[in-house]
């Protein structure tokens, strides 16, 4: 596995045996750097406020709050590998964009496959699907456009031309007023680069331009002839932002 991305990681697991096992597995992988193995989700939340974490090994069933609830509280989410004894959480793990889902008892071979997927995702984000600002510019809302990679070419996209962005696994489709651009990039990564005053995430698969919204009704946003659902986890965020603009 030479050439894998160096990843800082955090283990969140309340069961001592499982926590020790994952800690041992992490120590055997040269490109993983363990920051801490936490027995409590609340301890992990405090650490995530101060530490830069690339990868989170997260148990789902824990006291105080569940791993799913912990993940939903984070503004900036690291990559996540979910660990659990309950297979019924697999779908929710997918919806939360987890890298992988490890069912206990976890073998080292299965663990290696999961962390290799995380390393590959990191490589894709950093090298193959970056947005390209002009030389000397900064990635701030004052920047009017970016270049995104579409196959073998770079396409210039202005923020004010974007209607909405749709994510599907490792790809995003950027819907503009003139075209659709498909690029190898995670929706979460692109979200972090968008001007926060111009775009809003309304669903785990959709980000919309505030300027492009025609109306909001019955849990959906209408942009032109397209109706885009607002998921339950984003309804409060949408309401808070829209309230700022109400008369």
KABEL-V261814 format. One line per field, one symbol per residue. ss: DSSP state (@ for helix, = for strand, . for the rest). psi: psi as a letter, one per 30 degrees, with the letter a starting at -180 (. if undefined). Layout:
ss: ???
psi: ???
//
This chain:
ss: ......======...@@@@@@@@@@@@....=======..@@@@@@@@@@....=====.......@@@@@@@.....======..@@@@@@@@@....====....@@@@@@@@@@@@@@@@@@@@@..==............======..======@@@=======..======...=====..@@@@@.......=====..====.....===..====..====..@@@@@@@@@@@@@@..
psi: hkfkkkkklkkjkfjeeeeeeeeeeeffjegkjkeljkfkeeeeeeefffkjkekkjjkejlldlleeeeeffkejklkkjkklgjffgeeeeefghkeljkkkkkleeeeeeefeeeeeeeeeeeefhlkjlkkfllilffkfllklkjcglkkkkkeffkelkkkjcglkjjjlfflkkkkjkkeeeeeffkkffflkkflffkklkeffkelkkhglkkjbgkkkkjlefgeeeeeeeeefgk.
//
